[in-house]
Each structure stands twice: as structure tokens, then as C-alpha cells.
């Protein structure tokens, strides 16, 4: 079921669907590197009306081709489901999200310890940065 009243997401400066897909990473980077969209928004962004399996596969290919990651890793066909889109061009955010995704969905293997350690180091750096910002702001 689609919501006719839902606005179709637009990317400033894009006059075609192909241009919109190509500009999506820049849009995400400009708003912090990520955004929450419904599957219906993605479908309409792609110029389609319904979230069928072929449309979803095409959207997944477009996201991958434009270096946009998404969680969940497999897009659902339920148009009401939410999807976190993120720019893989942003090294810290894209790397953290990719690590979290891999650790959450893959079986334990020889690389698991290294991935967990990398994630811990990144989170420690983030926590230290937040403490430094708090001291500067007098919190």
C-alpha cells in the first residue's frame, strides 16, 4: 500500500533520476552523512510506484553504484519499513556502520577479533572527542 500524500524526495540540481542517484551521496554528506528514509520514499525516489522485488533489487544496485550504504543490508519490500542510508564516502561513519553491520550479521571467523577491536578503538575515539567537546563547552 502506498501513501499518495508522501512527497517524493528530491535532490537540488538533479533533473533526472540518474542525476538524483548520483547526487544522493553528496546530499547525505551535507546533512551529516546519513538519513532515515522509508522504503516507499526510496521507491518513489527511483520513479517507481510499488516496492516489488525487481524494484528493490534495482534500488539496491543504484545505492551500491553510488556508494550509499543502507541498513538493513537487504531492503524489505514493505513500503512502511524504515531504512538508514549513509554515505560510504564519509570514512568514519561509513566504516563504523559497515563494521557494526558485519559484526551483527556474519558468523564468527578469524577476522572477528580484529573487527571488534577496530570498532572499540573507533568508539573510544568518539567518546574521547565528546569528553573534549564537553570540557571546551564547560559541561
PAZAPA-4460 file (N, C-alpha, C; in steps of 0.05 Angstrom, whole numbers, plus 32768, in hexadecimal, padded with zeros to 4 digits):
% residues 139
    n_x    n_y    n_z   ca_x   ca_y   ca_z    c_x    c_y    c_z   seq   type   mol
   8011   7FE8   8000   8000   8000   8000   8012   8019   8000     1      X     A
   800C   802B   7FEF   801C   8043   7FED   800D   805B   7FF7     2      X     A
   801C   806F   8000   8010   8087   800A   8013   809D   7FF5     3      X     A
   7FFD   80A4   7FE8   7FFD   80B7   7FD2   8007   80D3   7FDC     4      X     A
   8001   80D9   7FF5   8008   80F3   8000   8025   80F6   8007     5      X     A
   8034   80E0   8008   8051   80E2   8010   8060   80F0   7FFA     6      X     A
   806F   8105   8000   807E   8113   7FEB   8095   8102   7FE1     7      X     A
   809A   8104   7FC7   80B1   80F6   7FBB   80CA   8106   7FC3     8      X     A
   80DE   80F8   7FCE   80F7   8106   7FD5   8104   8111   7FBC     9      X     A
   810E   8129   7FBE   811C   8135   7FA7   8137   813E   7FAF    10      X     A
   8149   813F   7F9D   8164   8148   7FA1   8168   8161   7F91    11      X     A
   816F   8178   7F9E   8172   8191   7F8F   8187   818E   7F79    12      X     A
   8180   8198   7F62   8192   8198   7F4B   8191   817F   7F3A    13      X     A
   8180   816C   7F42   817D   8153   7F32   8164   8154   7F22    14      X     A
   8167   8152   7F07   8150   8153   7EF6   8147   8138   7EEC    15      X     A
   8157   8123   7EF0   814F   8108   7EE9   8153   80F5   7F01    16      X     A
   8148   80DE   7EFF   814B   80CA   7F14   8168   80C2   7F17    17      X     A
   8176   80BF   7F00   8193   80B8   7F01   81A3   80CD   7F0F    18      X     A
   819D   80E7   7F0A   81AB   80FD   7F17   81A5   80FD   7F35    19      X     A
   818C   80F7   7F3C   8184   80F6   7F58   8193   80E0   7F67    20      X     A
   8195   80C8   7F5B   81A5   80B3   7F67   81C2   80BB   7F6A    21      X     A
   81CD   80C7   7F56   81E9   80CF   7F57   81EE   80E5   7F6C    22      X     A
   81DB   80F6   7F72   81DE   810B   7F85   81D6   8103   7FA2    23      X     A
   81CA   80EB   7FA5   81C2   80E2   7FBF   81D9   80E1   7FD4    24      X     A
   81F1   80D7   7FCD   8206   80D7   7FE1   820D   80F3   7FEB    25      X     A
   820E   8106   7FD8   8214   8122   7FE0   81FE   812D   7FF2    26      X     A
   81E5   8127   7FEC   81CF   812F   7FFD   81D2   8124   8019    27      X     A
   81D8   810A   801B   81DC   80FE   8035   81F3   810A   8044    28      X     A
   8209   810F   8036   8221   811B   8043   821A   8137   804E    29      X     A
   820A   8146   803F   8203   8161   8047   81F1   8162   8060    30      X     A
   81E2   814C   8065   81D0   814C   807C   81DB   813B   8093    31      X     A
   81F5   8135   8092   8201   8126   80A8   820A   810A   80A1    32      X     A
   8205   8101   8088   820F   80E7   8080   81FA   80D1   807F    33      X     A
   81E3   80D6   808B   81CF   80C1   808B   81B3   80CD   808D    34      X     A
   819F   80BD   8087   8183   80C6   8089   8171   80AD   808A    35      X     A
   815A   80B1   8096   8146   809B   8099   8130   809F   8084    36      X     A
   812D   808C   8073   8118   808D   805E   8107   8074   8061    37      X     A
   80EE   8076   8057   80DD   805E   8055   80E3   8051   803B    38      X     A
   80DC   8037   8039   80E0   8029   801F   80CF   8037   800A    39      X     A
   80B7   8041   8012   80A6   804F   7FFE   80B5   8068   7FF3    40      X     A
   80C3   8076   8004   80D1   808E   7FFB   80E7   8085   7FE6    41      X     A
   80F5   806F   7FEC   8109   8066   7FD9   80FC   805E   7FBE    42      X     A
   80E5   8050   7FC0   80D7   8047   7FA8   80CF   805F   7F97    43      X     A
   80C4   8073   7FA4   80BA   808B   7F95   80D2   809B   7F8B    44      X     A
   80E8   809C   7F9B   8100   80A9   7F92   810A   809D   7F78    45      X     A
   8107   8083   7F76   8110   8074   7F5E   80FC   8077   7F47    46      X     A
   80E5   8084   7F4C   80D2   8088   7F37   80BE   8072   7F34    47      X     A
   80BD   805F   7F47   80AB   8049   7F46   8093   804F   7F58    48      X     A
   807F   803D   7F57   8067   8041   7F67   8064   802C   7F7D    49      X     A
   806F   8014   7F79   806C   7FFF   7F8D   8086   7FF1   7F93    50      X     A
   8089   7FE7   7FAB   80A2   7FDB   7FB4   80A3   7FBD   7FAD    51      X     A
   80A2   7FB5   7F94   80A5   7F99   7F8C   80C2   7F90   7F8D    52      X     A
   80C6   7F77   7F8C   80E1   7F6C   7F8F   80F4   7F76   7F7A    53      X     A
   80EC   7F79   7F61   80FD   7F84   7F4C   8104   7FA1   7F51    54      X     A
   80F1   7FB1   7F5A   80F6   7FCD   7F61   810A   7FCF   7F78    55      X     A
   8106   7FBF   7F8C   8119   7FBF   7FA3   8135   7FB7   7F9A    56      X     A
   8137   7FA2   7F89   8152   7F9B   7F7F   815F   7FB1   7F70    57      X     A
   814F   7FBF   7F60   815A   7FD6   7F50   8163   7FEC   7F63    58      X     A
   8153   7FF2   7F78   815B   8006   7F8B   8175   7FFE   7F9A    59      X     A
   8177   7FE5   7FA2   818F   7FDC   7FAF   81A8   7FE0   7F9D    60      X     A
   81A4   7FDA   7F83   81BA   7FDE   7F6F   81C1   7FFB   7F6D    61      X     A
   81AD   800D   7F6C   81B2   8029   7F6A   81C1   8034   7F82    62      X     A
   81B8   802B   7F9A   81C6   8034   7FB2   81E3   802B   7FB2    63      X     A
   81E8   8012   7FAB   8203   8007   7FAA   8214   8016   7F95    64      X     A
   8208   801B   7F7E   8217   8028   7F68   821E   8045   7F70    65      X     A
   820F   8051   7F82   8214   806D   7F8A   8221   806E   7FA6    66      X     A
   822B   8058   7FAF   823A   8056   7FC9   8229   8060   7FE1    67      X     A
   820F   8058   7FE0   81FD   805D   7FF7   81F7   8043   8004    68      X     A
   81FE   8041   801E   81F8   8029   802D   81DC   802B   8039    69      X     A
   81D1   8014   8041   81B7   8014   804D   81B4   7FFE   8061    70      X     A
   81A5   8004   8076   819E   7FF0   808A   8180   7FF0   808D    71      X     A
   8173   7FD9   808C   817F   7FBF   808A   818D   7FBA   806F    72      X     A
   819E   7FA6   806F   81AE   7FA0   8058   819D   7F97   8040    73      X     A
   8187   7F89   8045   8174   7F82   8030   815C   7F93   8033    74      X     A
   8155   7FA2   801F   813E   7FB4   8021   8125   7FA4   8021    75      X     A
   8113   7FA9   8033   80F9   7F9B   8033   80E6   7FA6   801D    76      X     A
   80D2   7F96   8016   80BE   7F9F   8003   80A7   7FAD   8010    77      X     A
   80A6   7FAD   802B   8091   7FBB   8039   8097   7FD9   8038    78      X     A
   8085   7FE8   802B   808A   8004   8026   808A   8015   803F    79      X     A
   8080   800B   8055   8080   801A   806E   809A   8016   807E    80      X     A
   80AA   8003   8077   80C3   7FFE   8086   80D6   8016   8083    81      X     A
   80E5   801B   8097   80F9   8030   8097   8115   8025   8090    82      X     A
   8125   8035   8083   813F   802E   807A   8152   8044   8081    83      X     A
   8169   803D   808D   817D   8051   8092   8190   8052   807B    84      X     A
   8192   8068   806D   81A4   806C   8057   81BC   807B   8061    85      X     A
   81D4   8074   8058   81EC   8082   8060   8200   8084   8049    86      X     A
   820F   8099   8049   8223   809D   8035   823C   808D   803C    87      X     A
   8244   807B   802B   825C   806C   8030   8275   807D   802A    88      X     A
   8271   8094   801E   8287   80A6   8019   8291   80B4   8032    89      X     A
   8281   80B3   8047   828A   80BF   8061   8299   80A9   806F    90      X     A
   82B3   80AB   8072   82C3   8095   807C   82BC   808B   8097    91      X     A
   82B7   809D   80AA   82B2   8093   80C5   8296   8087   80C8    92      X     A
   8282   8096   80BF   8267   808C   80C2   8262   8073   80B1    93      X     A
   8269   8073   8098   8266   805C   8087   8274   8044   8092    94      X     A
   828D   8047   809C   829C   8031   80A6   8290   8026   80BF    95      X     A
   8286   8037   80D1   8279   802D   80EA   8260   801E   80E3    96      X     A
   824F   8029   80D2   8237   801B   80CB   823C   8000   80BD    97      X     A
   8250   8000   80AC   8257   7FE7   809F   8261   7FD2   80B3    98      X     A
   8271   7FDB   80C6   827B   7FC8   80DB   8264   7FBE   80EC    99      X     A
   8252   7FCF   80F4   823B   7FC7   8104   822B   7FB3   80F5   100      X     A
   8225   7FB9   80DB   8216   7FA7   80CB   8223   7F8B   80C9   101      X     A
   823C   7F8B   80C3   824B   7F72   80C0   824A   7F62   80DA   102      X     A
   824F   7F6F   80F0   824F   7F61   810A   8234   7F56   8111   103      X     A
   821F   7F64   8109   8204   7F5C   8110   81F9   7F46   80FE   104      X     A
   8203   7F44   80E6   81F7   7F31   80D3   8209   7F1A   80CA   105      X     A
   8223   7F1B   80CF   8234   7F06   80C6   823B   7EF3   80DD   106      X     A
   8241   7EDB   80D5   824A   7EC7   80E9   8266   7ECF   80F3   107      X     A
   826C   7EC5   810B   8287   7ECA   8116   829B   7EBB   8105   108      X     A
   82B0   7EC9   80FE   82C6   7EBD   80EF   82E1   7EC9   80F8   109      X     A
   82F6   7EC4   80E9   8310   7ECD   80F1   8313   7EEB   80F2   110      X     A
   8301   7EFA   80E4   8303   7F17   80E3   82F2   7F25   80F9   111      X     A
   82E2   7F15   8108   82D0   7F21   811C   82DF   7F31   8131   112      X     A
   82F4   7F25   813C   8302   7F34   8151   830D   7F4E   8148   113      X     A
   8318   7F4F   8130   8323   7F68   8125   830D   7F7C   8120   114      X     A
   82F6   7F73   8116   82DF   7F85   8112   82D5   7F91   812C   115      X     A
   82D2   7F80   8140   82C9   7F89   815A   82DD   7F9E   8166   116      X     A
   82F6   7F98   8163   830B   7FAB   816D   830A   7FC5   815E   117      X     A
   8307   7FC4   8143   8305   7FDD   8134   82ED   7FEE   813D   118      X     A
   82D6   7FE0   8141   82BE   7FEF   814A   82C2   7FFB   8165   119      X     A
   82CF   7FED   8177   82D5   7FF7   8192   82E7   8010   8191   120      X     A
   82FB   800F   8180   830E   8026   817D   82FE   803E   8173   121      X     A
   82EE   8039   815F   82DE   8050   8154   82CB   805B   8168   122      X     A
   82BD   804A   8177   82AB   8054   818C   82BA   8062   81A2   123      X     A
   82D1   8058   81AA   82E1   8066   81BE   82E9   8082   81B4   124      X     A
   82F1   8084   819B   82F8   809E   8190   82E0   80B1   8190   125      X     A
   82C9   80A7   8189   82B0   80B7   818A   82AA   80C0   81A6   126      X     A
   82AC   80AE   81B9   82A7   80B5   81D5   82BB   80CB   81DF   127      X     A
   82D4   80C8   81D8   82E8   80DB   81E0   82E2   80F7   81D3   128      X     A
   82DA   80F7   81BA   82D3   8110   81AD   82BB   811D   81BB   129      X     A
   82A7   810D   81C2   8290   8118   81D0   8297   8124   81EB   130      X     A
   82A9   8117   81F9   82B3   8122   8213   82C2   813C   820F   131      X     A
   82D2   813D   81FA   82E1   8156   81F4   82CE   816C   81ED   132      X     A
   82BA   8167   81DD   82A6   817B   81D6   8298   8185   81EF   133      X     A
   8291   8172   8200   8284   8179   8219   8295   818C   822B   134      X     A
   82AF   8187   822B   82C1   8198   823B   82C3   81B4   822F   135      X     A
   82C4   81B5   8215   82C6   81CF   8207   82AD   81DF   820B   136      X     A
   8296   81D1   820B   827C   81DF   820F   8275   81E4   822C   137      X     A
   8286   81DA   823E   8282   81DE   825A   826E   81CC   8267   138      X     A
   826A   81B5   825B   8257   81A2   8267   8263   8191   827C   139      X     A
***
